[in-house]
């Protein structure tokens, strides 16, 4: 079986298992949006409804075999990714090396990481795949401990038979990911990871959703036009302004964060630069400062 054929068959198997798949560039970043999507789709619901094959990162994930075959034909050397969270019914504990393995050992001592479907990553780490509990679990860097990220709602993982862009090593499943049931998250870990109810904010007088969407769209367009070397600075500025909008009650924090996250990925920033958890990285820091300044 040719590598390309094996890759397509893997994508179709994931989809048949109920795991929506999409494709990434060879550097593990989402593929660039088309011009129309870049200019017009600035809200999560717009990205979710977009019919394009590869725009908007994990929002393009699908279980439709025809769309998957079309993705494979369009980007034959792409990496395979699965959308995590409620879309696939998964919460992934992403253990990096070397310190993540030490943190994992400490969690294991307390029985917080029960055995479950597991994959080795191309960088030598681990993906521990648990059953999604049905409540929102935001993705985040270091949420489970030092060098242990969480990939759940608003996230994705690279999967076999993809090759890691830096090491050239393959992602591999340690066990049969389709035959074994996913374990439940330990209650202590679930309590730590689940989204806490947002604090109610007073809605600013005269604030309208259409005005807020237009302002947020303007911030996104500014980020997308940022020159190399200035992208992090511009993204921080946009996050600061979005934080002010959140504090004024013009838009909710999660929507602002998700839209800015997508624009950061679009211009080629890494997840660690952007910060995929609220309150972390460029976006989290900028929004937090903007909310305090209002």
C-alpha positions in Angstrom: 0.0 0.0 0.0 1.5 3.4 -1.0 2.0 6.0 1.8 -0.6 8.3 0.2 -3.1 5.5 0.1 -2.4 4.5 3.7 -2.8 8.1 4.8 -6.2 8.5 3.1 -7.4 5.2 4.5 -6.4 6.4 8.0 -8.4 9.6 7.6 -11.4 7.7 6.5 -11.1 5.3 9.4 -10.9 8.2 11.9 -14.0 9.7 10.3 -15.9 6.4 10.4 -15.1 6.3 14.1 -16.7 9.7 14.6 -13.5 11.7 14.8 -13.7 14.7 12.5 -10.5 15.1 10.6 -8.8 18.0 8.7 -5.4 18.7 7.2 -2.5 20.9 8.4 0.5 22.3 6.6 3.8 20.4 6.8 4.8 22.7 9.7 1.8 21.7 11.8 0.0 25.1 11.3 -3.4 25.5 9.7 -3.5 26.1 6.0 -4.1 29.7 4.9 -7.6 30.9 4.4 -8.9 31.9 1.0 -9.3 35.7 0.5 -13.1 35.7 1.0 -12.8 33.7 4.2 -10.0 35.9 5.5 -12.0 39.0 5.0 -15.6 37.9 5.8 -15.5 35.1 8.3 -14.5 36.6 11.7 -16.9 34.8 14.1 -16.8 31.2 15.2 -20.3 30.5 13.8 -19.2 31.8 10.4 -16.1 29.6 10.4 -18.2 26.6 11.5 -20.6 27.1 8.6 -17.9 27.8 6.0 -18.1 25.3 3.1 -14.4 25.6 2.1 -12.3 22.5 2.3 -9.4 23.8 4.3 -10.1 27.3 5.6 -10.3 28.1 9.4 -8.2 25.3 10.8 -10.1 22.8 12.9 -13.4 24.4 11.8 -12.9 22.5 8.5 -12.8 19.1 10.3 -15.3 16.7 8.9 -16.5 13.1 8.8 -17.7 13.3 5.2 -15.8 10.8 3.1 -16.1 12.9 -0.1 -14.8 16.0 1.6 -11.9 14.0 3.1 -11.0 12.6 -0.3 -11.1 16.1 -1.8 -8.8 17.4 1.0 -6.4 14.6 0.4 -6.3 15.4 -3.3 -5.9 19.1 -2.8 -3.0 18.9 -0.1 -1.4 15.5 -0.6 1.6 16.1 1.7 -0.4 17.6 4.6 -0.4 16.3 8.2 -3.6 14.7 9.5 -5.3 16.3 12.5 -8.4 15.4 14.6 -10.6 18.1 16.1 -10.8 17.5 19.8 -13.5 18.4 22.3 -17.2 17.7 22.0 -17.0 17.5 18.2 -15.1 14.1 18.5 -16.1 13.2 22.1 -12.4 13.5 23.2 -10.2 15.3 25.7 -6.5 14.8 25.1 -3.8 15.1 27.7 -0.8 16.2 25.6 2.5 15.2 27.5 5.6 16.9 26.2 9.2 15.9 26.8 11.2 15.9 29.0 9.4 17.6 32.0 6.0 16.5 31.0 6.9 12.9 31.6 8.0 13.8 35.2 4.7 15.7 35.8 2.8 12.7 34.4 4.6 10.4 36.8 3.4 12.5 39.7 -0.2 12.5 38.4 0.0 8.8 38.0 1.0 8.3 41.6 -2.3 9.9 42.6 -4.3 7.8 40.1 -5.4 10.9 38.2 -4.4 9.6 34.8 -6.1 6.2 34.3 -5.1 4.0 31.4 -6.8 4.9 28.1 -6.2 5.0 24.4 -2.7 6.4 23.9 -0.4 7.6 21.1 3.2 8.5 20.9 4.0 11.8 19.2 6.7 12.5 16.6 8.6 14.5 19.2 8.7 11.7 21.8 5.7 12.8 23.9 2.3 11.2 24.5 -1.3 11.8 23.7 -3.7 10.3 26.3 -7.2 10.3 24.8 -10.1 10.4 27.3 -13.9 10.5 26.8 -15.3 14.0 26.7 -17.5 14.6 29.8 -20.2 16.6 28.0 -19.3 19.9 29.7 -17.0 22.4 28.0 -13.3 21.7 28.5 -11.2 24.6 27.1 -7.9 23.7 25.5 -4.9 25.2 27.2 -1.2 25.2 27.5 0.1 23.7 30.8 -3.4 23.2 32.1 -2.7 19.8 33.6 0.8 20.6 34.8 4.3 21.6 33.6 4.6 20.7 29.9 1.2 18.9 29.9 -1.3 20.7 27.7 -5.0 19.9 27.2 -6.5 19.6 23.8 -10.2 19.6 24.0 -12.8 22.2 23.0 -11.2 24.7 20.6 -8.2 22.4 19.9 -6.8 19.6 17.8 -4.0 17.0 17.7 -1.9 15.6 14.9 -2.3 11.9 14.5 -0.8 8.8 12.7 0.5 8.3 10.2 1.7 11.9 10.1 5.4 12.6 10.5 6.7 15.3 12.9 8.0 18.3 10.9 11.1 18.7 13.0 12.1 15.2 13.9 10.7 13.3 10.9 9.4 10.6 13.3 5.9 9.2 13.0 3.0 9.6 15.3 1.9 6.1 16.4 -1.0 4.6 18.3 0.2 2.5 21.2 -2.9 0.4 21.2 -5.9 -0.1 19.0 -7.6 3.3 19.2 -10.8 1.9 17.6 -11.2 -1.2 19.7 -10.6 0.1 23.2 -13.0 2.3 25.0 -11.9 5.8 26.1 -11.5 6.1 29.8 -13.3 8.8 31.7 -11.4 11.8 33.2 -10.6 11.4 36.8 -13.1 13.6 38.9 -10.2 15.6 40.3 -8.8 16.4 36.9 -12.3 17.1 35.5 -12.9 19.7 38.2 -9.6 21.3 37.4 -10.1 21.4 33.6 -13.8 22.2 33.1 -14.8 25.8 32.1 -16.0 27.9 35.0 -19.1 29.9 34.6 -18.2 33.5 33.5 -18.8 36.3 35.8 -21.8 38.4 34.7 -20.8 41.8 33.2 -22.9 44.9 32.8 -23.7 45.5 29.2 -22.7 49.0 28.0 -25.5 51.3 27.2 -26.0 51.5 23.4 -23.7 48.5 22.7 -25.1 46.5 19.8 -24.0 43.1 18.6 -23.6 44.3 15.0 -21.4 47.2 16.0 -19.3 44.9 18.2 -18.9 42.3 15.3 -17.8 45.1 13.0 -15.2 46.3 15.4 -13.9 42.8 16.1 -13.8 42.2 12.4 -11.7 45.3 12.0 -9.2 44.1 14.6 -8.9 40.7 12.8 -8.2 42.4 9.5 -5.5 44.5 11.1 -3.9 41.4 12.5 -4.0 39.6 9.1 -2.2 42.6 7.5 0.6 42.6 10.0 4.1 42.5 8.6 6.6 39.8 9.6 8.4 40.9 12.8 5.3 42.9 14.0 2.7 40.1 14.1 3.0 39.4 17.9 2.9 43.1 18.7 -0.2 43.7 16.5 -1.9 40.6 17.9 -1.3 41.9 21.4 -2.8 45.3 20.4 -5.8 43.7 18.9 -6.3 41.5 22.1 -6.0 44.6 24.3 -8.8 46.3 22.3 -10.9 43.2 22.3 -10.4 43.1 26.1 -11.8 46.6 26.4 -14.8 45.5 24.4 -15.3 42.5 26.7 -15.1 44.8 29.8 -17.7 47.1 28.2 -20.1 44.2 27.7 -20.0 44.6 23.9 -18.9 41.0 23.3 -18.2 37.9 25.3 -14.7 36.8 26.2 -14.7 33.4 24.6 -15.9 34.7 21.2 -13.2 37.4 21.2 -10.6 34.9 22.1 -11.6 32.3 19.5 -11.6 34.8 16.7 -8.2 36.3 17.6 -6.8 32.8 18.0 -7.9 31.9 14.5 -6.3 35.1 13.1 -3.0 34.4 14.9 -2.8 30.9 13.5 -3.6 32.3 10.0 -0.6 34.6 10.1 1.7 31.8 11.1 2.2 32.2 14.9 2.6 29.1 16.9 0.2 27.9 19.6 2.7 28.7 22.4 3.1 32.2 21.1 -0.6 32.8 20.8 -1.5 30.9 24.0 -4.4 28.5 23.6 -5.8 29.1 27.1 -7.7 32.1 28.2 -5.3 34.3 30.2 -2.1 32.9 28.6 0.1 34.0 25.8 -0.2 37.0 23.6 -4.0 37.0 23.3 -4.6 36.2 27.0 -2.2 38.8 28.3 -3.5 41.5 25.9 -7.2 40.8 26.7 -6.5 40.8 30.4 -4.8 44.2 30.3 -7.5 45.6 28.1 -10.2 44.5 30.5 -8.3 46.0 33.4 -7.8 49.3 31.5 -11.5 49.8 30.9 
